[in-house]
């Protein structure tokens, strides 16, 4: 009788312990799988914001970038304004986080009361694309189209790109599609001549936003395996502004 009781006690204790061990092994394997899937620094930053409570424990992106805003589900896209003492009053730098491994970085400068200059970096599908734009709207075309890319498929079935643009620009200062919108690099450079801004200035601002304001902060406070020498599996498409 005592043996049966002891055996029963062993089963009662051993089975839960085994289940706990199996669960810990599963978590370890799953954590490693998720971590390995973050195959470039931009996926890593996106995961740190969208899945801040996930198995892979990374510092929250908003904290690493010193932003006053944090991403909260179920936001499709959320802007994280970045504090930076070197940015002038007519300038702003923000990181926009979206679902499905999307990251959008934007530098904005107000050239006049109604004219804005934008320099953007857009990460999607393992590609980081640089762009520049001038518009009489405080919403850039690059951002407006990025929000459409980020929308889920169910939303896209009932809303096309034109409708998304109309909705996005409906919240802008111009309250509608901008009447001035330059996205061709040569046209932008020609427009900037009276302001004393040229291709070298654009390249310097773009590099500063991406490298000093965003990546350096993430490497210092967040990334566990990436660096300037190793951004991971990402293709970078830069503006051809020196031709």
C-alpha positions, 0 to 999 in steps of 0.5 A: 500500500505504501509503495502504491502511495509512493508511486502515486506521489512520484507520478503527481510530482514528476509529470508536472515537472516534466511538463514544465521542462518540456515547456521550457525547452519549447520556449527556448527553441521557439525564442531561438527560431523567432530571433533567427527570423530577425535577419536584419536590423530593421526587422529587429527594430520592428519586432522590438516595437510591434512585439515588445511582449514577445519571446525575444526580449529586446528593448522597446524601440521608442525607449531606445530612440528616446521617443515620447510615443510608444507603439500599441497594438492594434495600430497599423502604423504609429509615428515615434517622434524622436527627441534630438537637440541638433534638429532646428525648430523647423525640422522634425525626425520621426520613425513610423512603425507598421505591422508585417516588418515595415519601418518608415523614417522621415526627416521633415523641414518647413521651407516656408509657411506652406512648403515642406521638404521630406527625406525618407527611408522606407524599409519593406520586404528586406529592402531599404529605399531612400526618397526625397520630396517637396510638397505643400502639405505636412503629409508626404506622398511617401508616408501616405503610400507607405500607410497603404502598403501597411494596411492588411489585405482585408482593408485593401479589398475595399479601399484602393490606393487613391482612397487611402491617399485621399483619407491620409491627405484629409488630415493634412494642413492642406486638407486634400491632395497637394497642388505642389508635389515634387518627387523627381530628384532633379526637380527637387534640387532645382526647387531648393536652389533659392534656399541654398540647399543642394545634393550634399546637404540632402545626403548629409541630412539623410545619413544623419537621420538614418545613422546618427539618430536611428541606427546608432541609438539602436546599436547602443541601446537595443540591438543584440547582434547587428552593427554598422558593419553588419546590417543583416540581409537588407538591400539598400537603394539610395538616391542618385543625387550626385549625377 
